[in-house]
Structures are given as structure tokens and as C-alpha cells.
Amino acid sequence: MKATFHNSYATLPAPLFVRQNPVAVTAPKALALNTALADELGITFGDDWADFIAGNKVPHGADPITQAYSGHQFGHWNPQLGDGRAVLLGEVSGMDIQLKGSGRTPWSRGGDGRAWIGPVLREFVISEAMHALGVPTTRALAMVETGDQILREDGLLPGAVLARVAPSHIRVGTFQYFSAREDLASLTALFDHTADRHFDGTREPNVVLAEAVERQAKLVAQWMGLGFIHGVMNTDNSHVGGITIDYGPCAFMDAFDPMRVFSSIDHTGRYAFGNQPKMAAWNMAQLATALLPLMDDREAAIKDFTAIVHGFSAHFTAAYRSVYAAKLGLPDTPESDAIIQDFMDIMAMTGADFTQTFAGFADNPETLAVAQHPEFDGWFARWRDHAGPAPKNPQVIPRNHFVQGAIDAAVTGDLGPFRALWSACKTPFQAPQDAALIQPPVPEQIVSRTFCGT
């Protein structure tokens, strides 16, 4: 593996990270390499590339570390989390290269620091699909099998490592870690570093907060436009730069339900589909709290920060309108809001397939399943009176039953379903060669729960 590495995060004060090499595995085996992304980053891989992704070899110039952070997990404060199963090798072309599933670290909290092939494959496919769909996201560079068996609730499963690429791995929880400890020196260093990497170098916390709030609002609106449910929107899984990170028990909806939950650990529906905007705003409020120690006038800052966080709603409303106006072929104006909402209500009442309904809208809306609802004709007349540009919607998403099928096959050594799904997801606005990949599940194929994999 040849690349020009730099690790700007490793130049920050020691409390922000711990130096840690990935832990070697028994028998690295190549599974998938994203050659297009490697070329984009200027990384050259040789025949031994699996050894580098598995962690058995460390690239020349890399400076491996694990990062400290805290977080609110399902609303409950956890003062110390950190990279419990990930090692950041450094930056290539300004992008972090991280190995996920690379063994125990000081932050593992009794865990094994490993990943099995299921969550690695899920994150690979879904993060690359999100990129192709135009959603800000981490990327998947490569995945390997380790040759070791990983013990989980379902028994022993084949271990794997994912090489993940991101503009950084700085989370809301990273700021919370140092703010809660009243470590102003580390918090200031983290803020300056984050501002340089993500916010054009400003040294004004209110400017950073305002931009972070707007980016989060736009990001979640994009999720909502795809029927995507993150599943675990804890503050340690919320990226300050406004990208999608940490694909654990995530899923795309089939039949539309505004309060749909897939995550096996979300017992109360905190992160249900329709709750995601509210939860993103809540996370931004936690970021605001974490930034307060940087302000000289605390009382004035509280007032300013409160107004900024309250602005999330307006940002989200505008972004959501823009997303759904494009999906339905309506003008991006406030007059479209009621038409959009009424259509979503009809979808909810009919349980229509989310992706197929929008994908078929441009051709002949009157043939869709939603057209059978008694309120559709009146809605359609209003839509025709206001219709604008042609609708634009994806044909392909990584549907849960296809992801699960790819995982099940990969456990047996068959990567064919994974490769077919990944290939189709690269061009989501085109019909795939295999027409089956756009079909919703039949009842026996429905995947009702997804899992984190730790």
C-alpha cells in the first residue's frame, strides 16, 4: 500500500487520542476493494493489500491513533466512549483512513474490538449507496476477512475489517468529552482543528454552531427523502461536519410508516424515521452546550446559541421542501408544503412502498398503489395545477432483504449477491440489469429488525 500519509489529529494535545496500532489477525483474506475511491485518493495497492486493511501491516508514513469521545446514548450520558474497535491510520489527500474492527483499544470497555462480516458488509454497501445518491457520508475503501471467528449472540461468525474514509471522524461527542471534563486547553485545540478542517478556519464558535445546525438539517432532510433510518443517532454518532457516519442498525423503509423503527436496540422508537429531525436538533443542542466553555460571556452565549439551535426547524423545513419538491415534480416554494404533506399522509394510510412509489411517479402517477386511496384524485388534481420540473427519484436502494441476503451468502463464502448489489447501487437512478433488485420484499423476505454488530 503506497500513499502519502499525514495525521493532523495526532499533532493535537495527548488527551484527544491514544497511539495504537491495529491488532494483527490470523489470515487476512481480500473481500472487496473500492478501486475508484483508491484512485481518487492517490492510494496504490499491491497484491498484499488485504494485509494492510486487516492491520497486519501498517502503511509507511501512517501514525495510527484511537480517538477519545463521549456521548448521549439514547438520551443517557456516557462520559467515556471513544474508538473501541477502530484505528485511525492518518489522512490521505485530506481524508481520514480508518480501520474499523481492528482490535481492542483503551476505549473498548471490555469488548473484543472486532467486527464480523455482517455489519462490515452492511456499512460498505449502504455508505457507498448513500454517496451515489448524493448524501454526505463516510465512504468504504475496502473490506477483508480476518480468518478469526467472532463471538456474538448468534454464535461464532467470520471476522472482518472495514477501511473507512471520511473528511474527519470528529463527533458531537468529541466536544462533549472535553467540555464535560472542563479541559479547556484540549477543547480549544479540538475546536481550532475542527474549524480548520470543516468551517473555513473561523475562530467563532457561534459561526461553527450555526453552520453545523444548517448542515445537520439538510442532511436529515436528505435521509428523509430516501426513506432512510439511521437507527442510532446518539451524539457520538453525530458528525460535526454534517455527514452520515456509523452505519449500525440502519435501514431503508419498504412500506412507508412515519414512525418505522428497525434498530434492535431502539426499544422506545427514539430514533424512528419521523423522529430524526427532532433528534438531530437535540444533538445540536448538546453541541451548543459543549461549546459554551469557549465563550467569554456565558449568558450572552446561551441566548445566542439557543436562537441558533431553534433555527434548526426553519433550515429543516426549507431543506425538506426542496427534497420533496424535487421528488414530486413541484416548485420549491412554500405553496408546495401542503401538497407534499398530503401525499405523505396518503402514503402512510396505504402503506405504499416508499422507493417504488416515487420511482414510478414520473411515468404515470395514476397507476400507483396510492391512487387507490379515495383522497388521491383530489390530491392529484391539486398536484397537476402546481406541477413544475419533472420528478427525479432513485430506482435502486440497498433494500434490507437484499443486504441481509448478501450477508447470509458472504458468511458461506459467496460474495456474488454482495457484488451484484454494490454494482446496482453505484448508479441508483438507472434501472439495474437484475430487475429483481428494485423489488420490495414478499412477506417471507421482510427484514423487521437490524443489528449493530458489536
NUVEX-826065 format. One record per residue (C-alpha): residue in one letter; x, y, z. Coordinates in steps of 0.2 Angstrom, whole numbers, padded with zeros to 4 digits, always signed. Each point is the difference from the previous one (the first is absolute). Layout:
# NUVEX-826065
AXYZ
...
END
This chain:
# NUVEX-826065
M+0000+0000+0000
K+0008+0016-0006
A-0008+0017+0005
T+0006+0017+0007
F-0006+0000+0018
H-0002+0014+0013
N-0009+0000+0016
S-0004+0017+0006
Y-0011-0006+0014
A+0016-0009+0007
T+0008+0018+0002
L-0014+0005+0013
P+0002-0001+0019
A+0002-0018+0007
P-0017-0001+0008
L-0009+0000-0017
F+0007-0017-0005
V+0011-0015+0004
R+0013-0007-0012
Q-0005-0018-0004
N+0004-0012-0014
P-0013-0011-0007
V+0001-0018+0007
A+0005-0013-0012
V-0012-0013-0006
T+0003-0019-0004
A-0003-0001-0019
P-0005+0016-0010
K-0010-0004-0015
A-0005+0013-0013
L-0019+0003-0002
A-0003+0017-0009
L+0011+0014-0005
N-0007+0017-0006
T+0012+0003-0014
A-0008+0016-0006
L+0001+0008+0018
A+0018-0006+0002
D+0004+0009-0017
E-0009+0015+0006
L+0011+0001+0016
G+0016-0004-0009
I+0002-0017+0009
T+0009-0014-0009
F-0003-0018+0006
G+0010-0015-0004
D-0004-0019+0001
D+0002+0001+0019
W-0013+0013+0003
A-0011-0011+0011
D+0015+0000+0013
F-0001+0019+0001
I-0019+0001+0002
A+0000-0014+0013
G+0013+0009+0010
N+0014-0012-0002
K+0011+0013-0009
V+0000+0018+0004
P+0002+0012-0015
H+0016+0010-0001
G-0003+0017+0007
A-0016-0005+0009
D-0001+0006+0019
P-0014-0011+0007
I-0010+0007+0014
T-0017-0003+0009
Q-0011+0015+0004
A-0008+0005+0016
Y-0018+0005+0001
S-0016-0001+0011
G-0018+0000-0005
H-0019-0001+0005
Q-0005-0017-0005
F-0019-0001-0002
G-0001+0016+0011
H+0011-0007+0014
W+0017+0008+0003
N+0015-0011-0002
P+0016+0010+0005
Q+0013-0012-0008
L-0003-0009-0017
G+0014+0003-0013
D+0006-0011-0014
G-0003-0017+0008
R+0003-0010-0016
A+0008+0012-0013
V+0017+0007-0004
L+0003+0016-0009
L+0015-0003-0011
G+0001+0018-0006
E-0005+0011-0014
V+0002-0002-0019
S-0004+0014-0011
G-0008+0009+0015
M-0012-0015+0004
D+0001-0011+0015
I+0004-0019-0003
Q-0007-0010+0014
L+0000-0019+0004
K-0016-0005+0008
G+0000-0017+0009
S+0019+0001+0003
G+0001-0007+0017
R+0000+0006+0018
T+0004+0018+0005
P+0001+0009+0017
W-0018+0005-0004
S-0007-0018-0003
R-0009-0001+0017
G+0002-0019+0001
G-0005-0003-0018
D+0010-0010-0012
G+0004+0015-0012
R-0005-0011-0015
A-0014+0000-0013
W-0008-0014-0009
I-0003-0001-0019
G-0019+0005+0002
P+0002+0018+0006
V+0016+0003-0010
L-0009-0005-0016
R-0016+0010+0005
E+0010+0016+0002
F+0010-0003-0016
V-0015-0001-0011
I-0011+0013+0009
S+0013+0013+0002
E+0005-0002-0019
A-0018+0001-0005
M-0003+0016+0010
H+0015+0008-0009
A-0007-0005-0017
L-0017+0007+0006
G+0009+0017+0004
V-0001-0001+0019
P+0015+0006+0010
T+0007-0016+0007
T+0015-0009+0005
R+0007-0012-0014
A+0005-0018+0000
L+0018-0003-0007
A+0002-0019+0003
M-0005-0014+0010
V+0009-0016+0005
E-0004-0016+0009
T+0012-0003+0015
G+0000-0019+0001
D-0006+0001+0018
Q-0017-0004+0007
I-0009+0013+0010
L-0012-0004+0014
R-0017+0008-0001
E-0017-0004+0006
D-0003-0011-0015
G+0016-0010+0004
L+0017+0000-0009
L+0000+0011-0016
P+0014+0004-0013
G+0010+0016+0005
A+0003+0014-0011
V+0007+0018-0001
L-0006+0015-0010
A+0011+0014-0006
R-0010+0015+0002
V+0003+0017-0008
A-0007+0017+0007
P+0005+0018+0000
S+0002-0002+0018
H-0007-0011+0014
I-0004+0015+0012
R-0016-0002+0009
V-0012+0010+0011
G+0006-0012+0013
T+0018+0005-0003
F-0004+0017+0006
Q-0010-0006+0014
Y+0014-0011+0007
F+0011+0015+0003
S-0013+0012+0005
A-0007-0011+0013
R+0018-0002+0007
E+0002+0019+0000
D+0016-0003-0010
L+0000+0017-0008
A+0017-0002-0008
S-0005-0016-0009
L-0017+0007-0004
T+0008+0015-0008
A+0012-0010-0010
L-0014-0012-0006
F-0010+0015-0005
D+0014+0009-0010
H+0004-0017-0009
T-0019-0003-0004
A-0002+0018-0006
D+0015-0002-0012
R-0006-0016-0007
H-0018+0003-0002
F-0005+0019+0003
D+0013+0010-0010
G+0011+0004+0015
T-0012+0011+0009
R+0004+0002+0019
E-0018+0005+0004
P-0010-0014+0009
N-0017+0008-0004
V+0005-0001-0019
V+0005-0018+0001
L-0016-0004+0010
A-0011+0008-0013
E+0008-0008-0014
A-0001-0017+0008
V-0018+0002+0004
E-0004+0004-0018
R+0010-0015-0007
Q-0008-0012+0012
A-0017+0007-0005
K+0004-0003-0019
L+0007-0017+0004
V-0015-0007+0009
A-0011+0007-0014
Q+0010-0010-0012
W-0002-0015+0011
M-0019+0003+0001
G-0001+0001-0019
L+0007-0017-0002
G-0010-0009+0013
F+0016-0002+0010
I+0001-0004+0018
H+0017+0002+0009
G-0006-0010+0015
V+0012+0007+0013
M+0002+0018+0000
N+0009+0002+0016
T+0012+0015+0001
D+0015-0011-0002
N-0007-0005-0017
S-0004+0018-0005
H+0014+0008-0011
V+0003+0019+0003
G+0003+0002-0018
G-0017-0006-0006
I+0004-0017-0007
T-0008-0017+0003
I+0011-0010+0011
D-0001-0017+0009
Y-0012-0011-0010
G-0005-0012+0014
P-0018-0006+0000
C-0005+0011-0014
A-0013-0004-0013
F-0010+0006-0015
M-0019-0001+0002
D-0010-0011-0012
A-0019+0004+0005
F-0001+0018+0006
D-0003+0002+0018
P+0005+0017+0008
M+0004-0008+0016
R+0009-0015-0007
V+0014-0007+0011
F+0013-0014-0005
S+0013+0001+0013
S+0000-0014+0012
I+0007+0011+0014
D-0013+0014-0003
H-0013-0006+0012
T-0010+0016+0002
G+0001+0006-0018
R+0011+0015+0005
Y+0008-0001-0017
A-0015-0004-0011
F-0001+0006-0018
G-0011+0015+0005
N+0010+0004+0016
Q+0016+0003-0009
P-0002+0019-0003
K-0004+0003+0019
M+0015-0011+0005
A+0012+0009-0011
A-0005+0016+0007
W+0002-0008+0018
N+0018-0005-0005
M+0003+0018-0006
A-0005+0006+0017
Q+0012-0011+0008
L+0014+0007-0011
A-0005+0017+0005
T+0001-0004+0018
A+0018-0008-0003
L+0006+0016-0009
L-0006+0012+0015
P+0017-0001+0009
L+0008+0008-0015
M-0010+0016+0002
D+0005+0014+0011
D-0018+0006+0004
R-0009-0015+0004
E-0017+0008+0002
A+0000+0009-0016
A+0007-0016-0008
I-0015-0011+0007
K-0012+0013-0008
D+0009+0000-0017
F+0002-0019+0000
T-0018-0003+0004
A-0006+0010-0014
I+0012-0009-0012
V-0006-0017+0006
H-0018+0005-0002
G+0004+0005-0018
F+0002-0018-0004
S-0019-0001-0003
A+0000+0013-0014
H+0016-0008-0008
F-0008-0017+0000
T-0017+0006-0007
A+0009+0009-0014
A+0011-0015-0004
Y-0014-0013+0002
R-0011+0010-0012
S+0014+0001-0013
V+0003-0019+0001
Y-0018-0004-0002
A-0004+0013-0013
A+0013-0008-0010
K-0007-0018+0003
L-0018+0005-0005
G+0004+0012-0014
L-0007+0016+0010
P+0008+0017+0001
D+0011+0003+0015
T-0012+0013+0008
P-0010+0000+0016
E-0016-0003-0010
S+0006-0018-0003
D+0001-0004+0019
A-0018-0005+0002
I+0000-0010-0016
I+0016-0009+0005
Q-0007-0004+0018
D-0017-0006-0007
F+0009-0012-0012
M+0010-0007+0015
D-0016-0002+0010
I-0007-0010-0014
M+0016-0011-0001
A-0001-0003+0018
M-0019-0005-0001
T+0004-0012-0014
G+0016-0007+0006
A+0007+0003-0018
D+0018-0005-0004
F+0010+0015+0003
T+0013-0002-0014
Q-0011-0007-0013
T-0014+0013+0002
F+0012+0014-0003
A+0010-0009-0014
G-0017-0003-0009
F-0006+0017+0002
A+0007+0008-0015
D-0007-0013-0012
N-0018-0001+0005
P-0005+0005+0018
E-0018-0007-0003
T+0006-0018-0001
L+0008+0000+0017
A-0007-0009+0015
V-0003+0017+0009
A-0012+0004-0014
Q-0012-0012+0007
H-0003+0011+0015
P-0016+0010+0000
E+0009+0016+0003
F+0013-0002-0014
D-0011+0007-0014
G-0002+0016+0009
W+0018+0001+0004
F+0005-0004-0018
A-0010+0014-0007
R+0008+0012+0012
W+0017-0007-0005
R-0003+0003-0018
D-0005+0018+0003
H+0017+0003+0008
A+0012-0012-0008
G+0017+0006-0005
P+0016-0009-0005
A+0000-0018-0004
P+0002-0011+0015
K+0017-0008+0004
N+0001-0015+0011
P+0011-0015+0002
Q-0004-0017-0007
V+0012-0010+0011
I+0003+0000+0019
P+0008-0013+0010
R-0016-0008+0006
N+0001-0009+0017
H-0004-0017-0007
F+0014+0001-0014
V+0013+0006+0013
Q-0005-0014+0012
G+0001-0013-0015
A+0017+0007-0004
I+0006-0002+0018
D-0007-0018+0001
A+0009-0005-0016
A+0016+0009+0005
V+0000-0011+0016
T+0001-0015-0011
G+0014+0007-0011
D-0012+0006-0014
L+0003+0018-0004
G-0011+0000-0016
P-0015+0008+0008
F+0011+0013+0008
R+0008+0005-0017
A-0016+0000-0009
L-0008+0012+0013
W+0015+0011+0001
S+0001+0002-0019
A-0019+0004-0001
C+0002+0013+0014
K+0014+0009-0010
T-0013+0007-0012
P-0016+0002+0010
F-0009+0010-0012
Q+0001-0013-0014
A-0010-0016+0000
P+0012-0015+0004
Q+0004-0014-0011
D-0008-0012+0013
A-0018+0007+0001
A-0002-0010+0016
L+0011+0013+0009
I-0014+0013-0001
Q-0013-0011+0007
P-0007+0002+0018
P+0000-0016+0011
V-0014-0013+0000
P-0006-0003+0017
E+0013-0014+0004
Q+0014+0011-0005
I-0004+0015+0011
V+0014+0005+0011
S-0008+0008+0016
R+0015+0002+0011
T+0018+0006-0003
F+0015-0002+0011
C+0015+0010+0005
G+0012-0015+0000
T+0011+0004+0015
END
